[in-house]
Amino acid sequence: MILKKFKRTNLSRTKRAMIGGIFDYVLSEKDEEGKDKCVWSTALNFIAATSKGQRAEMISLAEESIRSKMPCAHWMMSWNENEIPTEQQITEAVQMFLKGMGLEGHQTLVAVHANTQNVHAHILVNRVHPDTFQVIQPHNGFDIEAAHRIVAAIEKVQGWKPQKNARYRVDENNMIVRNTPRKRQPPSSKAQDFENYTGAKSAQRIAQKRAHELIDNATSWEELHTGLKEAGLRFEKKGSGAIVFVGEIAVKASSIDRKFSMGKLCKRLGEYQPGDYSASMLKIEPEPLSKIAEAQWHEYTNARKTAQDAHKMEKEELQKSNEIALAEIMPSRRRTRKRLLQTLPNMGLNLWV
């Protein structure tokens, strides 16, 4: 799940207009296309019982803050596509959010929307404390970082699936810790030499780009083979290892990522099952290493080829001239050698022979 904060883009409007506009938007039953939007809503820490009264109550309290142009914060809590939270779970998650932000007891409007692929809840919370009228600044302005930690706590308690690049997680000691970003394995020195010479991506880099996510997210061998085939790649077992074919070039699966070795894949996907690659596959065309400098690279390679061709011709011409010169002096050298040998005494000649 994710927790997103909406930026205030227009501070020239009055607090009444801004808060009223958010109220009307999140509680609207239909979206711009006429689809059902708001399927459930709840309000926390209000005196008024109706949405109209709560709207006026939040505006009135916000106007008590003279220095803050917009003391109400608008957040969105979103779940993954296949996750459908209950009303109880949404309420619990919002309460965890308010507690984590230090906004317990503050006026809060929650509206759940279902007009997109992901169920999401809009949270409008008034940062003005209802008793002290003091404007709370959660975590001294570092509320986005705090939101990532709150998401990790909610996911742990309610069992939701974390985002792929989640910033925080709850460890085995129930402590919220920061995830260390996993560095992608760089291409081998041989692959980098190829790229530096040709300006095109090596087979290993193409495999890393196209196959990594497919292999990493596959839940079965069939899904792995199907995904790679659609990407123009082929996965095969070779001995005790695994290789991915980029066209006719074989790339070790472990060179894409060390966790893609055959042993680790079999542990995750079960006993190896070969795929069917008999049908025609997508042809992989050469890809430039950098689209930005592609034109300059072609200019460089053309100039380099011209220089190499000129050097080759110069070398061939020099070799031919050397052969001609050698052919011209060889008869004279043979005559000189023969004359010198005839002047040597017999003993000296035998020693030389």
C-alpha positions in Angstrom: 0.0 0.0 0.0 1.0 3.6 -0.4 0.3 6.8 1.5 0.5 10.0 -0.6 0.2 13.6 0.4 -1.4 16.1 -2.0 0.4 19.4 -2.5 -1.4 22.7 -2.0 -1.1 24.2 -5.5 -3.3 27.3 -5.1 -2.9 29.3 -1.9 -4.6 32.4 -3.4 -8.0 30.8 -2.5 -9.6 31.2 0.9 -9.5 28.5 3.5 -13.3 28.2 3.1 -13.0 27.6 -0.6 -10.1 25.1 -0.4 -11.5 23.0 2.4 -15.0 23.1 1.0 -13.7 22.1 -2.4 -11.9 19.0 -1.0 -15.0 18.1 1.0 -17.2 18.3 -2.1 -14.7 16.3 -4.2 -14.1 13.4 -1.8 -17.8 13.0 -0.9 -19.1 13.2 -4.4 -20.9 9.9 -5.3 -19.9 10.1 -9.0 -16.7 11.0 -10.9 -16.4 13.1 -14.0 -17.2 10.0 -16.2 -20.4 9.2 -14.2 -18.8 6.2 -12.5 -19.6 5.4 -8.8 -16.8 7.0 -6.8 -17.4 7.4 -3.1 -18.6 4.1 -1.7 -18.1 4.8 2.0 -17.2 7.6 4.3 -16.7 8.3 8.0 -15.8 11.3 10.1 -13.8 11.3 13.3 -13.7 13.8 16.2 -16.5 16.1 15.0 -19.4 17.5 17.0 -21.7 17.8 14.0 -23.4 14.6 12.8 -24.0 15.6 9.1 -21.5 16.1 6.4 -22.7 19.7 5.8 -22.3 20.5 9.5 -18.8 18.8 9.6 -17.8 20.8 6.6 -18.7 24.1 8.4 -17.1 22.9 11.6 -13.8 22.1 9.9 -13.8 25.4 8.1 -14.6 27.3 11.3 -11.8 25.7 13.3 -9.3 26.2 10.4 -10.1 29.9 10.3 -9.1 30.2 13.9 -5.5 29.8 12.7 -4.4 33.2 11.4 -0.8 32.4 10.4 -1.5 29.1 8.5 -2.8 29.6 5.0 -4.0 26.0 4.8 -4.0 24.1 8.1 -5.8 21.1 6.7 -3.8 18.3 5.1 -5.1 16.1 2.3 -3.7 12.5 2.1 -4.6 9.4 0.1 -4.1 5.8 1.4 -4.2 3.3 -1.5 -4.1 -0.5 -1.5 -2.8 -2.9 -4.2 -5.1 -3.9 -7.0 -6.1 -7.3 -5.6 -6.6 -6.0 -2.0 -10.1 -5.0 -0.8 -10.0 -3.6 2.8 -13.0 -3.7 5.0 -14.5 -0.6 6.7 -13.1 -1.8 10.0 -9.6 -2.2 8.5 -9.8 1.3 6.9 -10.8 2.9 10.1 -8.0 1.1 12.0 -5.4 2.1 9.3 -6.6 5.8 9.6 -6.3 5.7 13.3 -2.8 4.3 13.1 -2.0 7.1 10.6 -3.3 9.8 12.9 -1.4 8.4 15.9 1.8 8.1 13.9 1.4 11.8 12.8 0.6 13.0 16.3 -2.9 14.1 15.1 -5.1 11.9 17.4 -8.2 13.8 18.4 -8.1 16.1 15.3 -11.0 16.5 12.9 -10.7 13.9 10.2 -12.8 13.1 7.2 -12.3 9.7 5.5 -13.8 8.9 2.1 -13.3 5.6 0.3 -13.2 5.7 -3.6 -13.6 2.7 -5.8 -13.6 4.2 -9.3 -10.1 3.1 -10.1 -8.3 -0.3 -10.1 -7.0 0.4 -6.6 -9.3 1.0 -3.7 -8.1 4.2 -2.0 -9.2 6.4 0.9 -9.0 10.2 0.9 -8.0 11.6 4.4 -8.7 15.2 5.1 -7.3 16.1 8.6 -7.4 19.5 10.3 -4.0 20.2 11.9 -5.5 22.8 14.2 -6.0 21.3 17.6 -9.6 21.6 18.7 -8.8 22.6 22.3 -5.6 24.6 22.1 -6.1 26.0 18.5 -2.5 25.3 17.9 -1.4 24.2 14.4 0.4 20.9 14.7 3.4 20.4 12.3 3.8 16.6 12.2 7.4 15.5 12.6 8.6 19.1 12.1 7.7 18.9 8.4 9.3 15.5 7.7 5.8 13.9 7.5 6.5 12.2 4.1 9.3 10.1 5.7 7.0 9.4 8.7 4.3 8.2 6.3 6.6 5.5 4.9 7.2 4.2 8.4 3.4 4.3 9.1 2.7 2.3 5.9 5.2 -0.4 7.0 3.4 -0.7 10.4 -0.1 -0.9 8.8 1.1 -3.6 6.4 2.5 -5.6 9.2 -0.6 -5.4 11.4 -3.2 -5.9 8.6 -1.1 -8.2 6.4 -1.0 -6.2 3.2 1.6 -6.7 0.5 4.4 -4.1 0.6 5.2 -2.1 -2.5 8.2 -3.4 -4.5 10.5 -0.6 -3.5 9.1 0.0 0.0 11.3 2.3 2.0 10.6 0.7 5.4 9.7 -2.7 6.7 9.0 -4.4 10.1 11.8 -6.8 11.0 11.6 -10.0 13.1 12.0 -7.9 16.3 8.9 -5.8 15.4 11.1 -2.8 14.8 10.5 -0.5 11.8 13.8 -0.5 9.8 14.8 1.0 6.5 15.2 -1.3 3.5 18.6 -1.2 1.9 18.0 -0.6 -1.8 19.2 -3.6 -3.8 21.8 -2.7 -6.4 21.5 -4.2 -9.8 24.3 -6.4 -10.9 26.4 -4.5 -13.5 27.3 -6.1 -16.8 30.6 -8.0 -16.9 33.8 -6.3 -18.0 33.6 -8.2 -21.3 30.1 -6.9 -21.9 31.1 -3.4 -21.0 34.1 -3.6 -23.5 31.6 -4.6 -26.2 29.4 -1.7 -25.4 32.3 0.8 -25.3 33.4 -0.4 -28.7 30.1 -0.7 -30.5 27.9 1.9 -28.7 25.2 -0.8 -28.5 23.8 -2.6 -25.5 25.3 -5.9 -24.7 23.2 -9.1 -24.6 23.7 -9.2 -20.8 22.4 -5.6 -20.4 19.4 -6.4 -22.6 18.7 -9.5 -20.6 19.0 -7.6 -17.3 16.5 -5.0 -18.5 13.9 -7.3 -20.1 14.2 -10.4 -18.0 14.8 -9.2 -14.4 11.3 -8.2 -13.5 9.7 -11.1 -15.4 11.8 -13.7 -13.6 11.6 -11.9 -10.2 7.8 -11.7 -10.3 7.1 -15.2 -11.8 5.1 -17.5 -9.6 5.6 -20.6 -11.8 7.8 -21.9 -14.5 5.0 -21.5 -17.1 4.6 -17.9 -16.1 8.4 -17.4 -16.4 8.6 -19.0 -19.8 5.5 -17.1 -21.2 6.8 -13.7 -20.0 10.3 -14.2 -21.4 8.9 -15.5 -24.7 6.8 -12.4 -25.1 9.9 -10.3 -24.5 11.8 -12.2 -27.2 14.0 -14.1 -24.8 14.4 -17.9 -24.1 15.2 -19.6 -20.9 16.9 -23.0 -20.8 18.6 -25.3 -18.3 22.2 -26.1 -19.1 23.9 -28.7 -16.9 23.3 -27.6 -13.4 22.9 -23.9 -14.4 20.4 -21.7 -16.3 20.9 -19.5 -19.3 18.8 -16.8 -21.0 19.1 -16.5 -24.8 19.1 -13.0 -26.3 18.7 -13.9 -29.9 21.4 -16.5 -30.3 23.6 -15.2 -27.5 23.5 -17.1 -24.3 23.6 -15.1 -21.0 24.0 -16.8 -17.6 20.8 -16.3 -15.6 23.0 -15.6 -12.5 24.7 -12.8 -14.3 21.2 -11.1 -14.5 20.9 -11.4 -10.8 22.6 -13.8 -8.4 19.2 -14.9 -7.0 18.3 -16.3 -10.5 20.6 -19.3 -10.3 18.9 -22.6 -11.1 19.1 -23.8 -7.5 17.4 -20.7 -6.1 14.8 -20.6 -8.9 13.9 -24.3 -8.2 13.6 -23.6 -4.5 11.1 -20.8 -5.4 9.2 -22.3 -8.4 9.6 -26.0 -7.8 11.2 -28.6 -10.0 12.3 -27.2 -13.4 9.9 -27.4 -16.3 11.0 -26.6 -19.8 9.1 -24.0 -21.8 7.7 -24.2 -25.4 9.5 -21.8 -27.7 8.6 -23.5 -30.9 6.5 -20.6 -32.2 8.1 -17.6 -33.8 9.5 -15.1 -31.3 9.9 -11.4 -31.2 13.1 -10.4 -33.0 15.5 -8.4 -30.8 17.0 -5.5 -32.7 20.3 -3.9 -31.6 19.7 -1.1 -29.1 21.9 2.0 -28.7 23.5 2.3 -25.3 22.3 5.9 -25.0 19.5 7.4 -27.2 20.7 10.9 -26.2 24.1 10.4 -27.8 23.1 8.0 -30.5 23.7 10.5 -33.4 27.1 11.5 -32.0 28.1 7.8 -31.5 27.3 7.0 -35.1 29.3 10.0 -36.2 32.2 8.7 -34.1 32.0 5.1 -35.3 31.9 6.3 -38.9 35.0 8.5 -38.3 36.7 5.6 -36.6 35.9 3.2 -39.4 37.2 5.7 -42.0 40.4 6.1 -40.0 40.8 2.3 -39.6 40.2 1.7 -43.3 42.8 4.4 -44.1 45.3 2.9 -41.7 44.7 -0.6 -43.3 45.3 0.7 -46.8 48.4 2.6 -45.7 49.7 -0.6 -44.1 48.9 -2.7 -47.2 50.7 -0.1 -49.4 53.7 -0.1 -47.1 53.8 -3.9 -47.2 53.6 -4.0 -51.0 56.4 -1.4 -51.3 58.6 -3.3 -48.9 58.0 -6.5 -50.9 58.9 -4.7 -54.2 62.0 -3.2 -52.6 63.0 -6.6 -51.2 62.5 -8.3 -54.6 64.7 -5.7 -56.2 67.7 -6.2 -53.8 67.5 -10.0 -53.4 69.3 -10.8 -56.7 72.2 -8.4 -55.7 72.3 -10.0 -52.3 72.4 -13.5 -53.7 75.3 -12.6 -56.1 77.3 -10.9 -53.2 76.8 -14.0 -51.0 77.9 -16.4 -53.7 81.0 -14.3 -54.5 82.0 -14.1 -50.8 81.6 -17.8 -50.3 83.9 -18.6 -53.3 86.7 -16.6 -51.7 86.6 -18.5 -48.4 89.2 -21.3 -47.9 88.0 -24.9 -47.8 88.4 -25.1 -44.0 86.5 -22.0 -43.5 83.8 -23.1 -45.8 83.4 -26.4 -44.1 83.1 -24.7 -40.7 80.4 -22.4 -42.0 78.5 -25.4 -43.5 
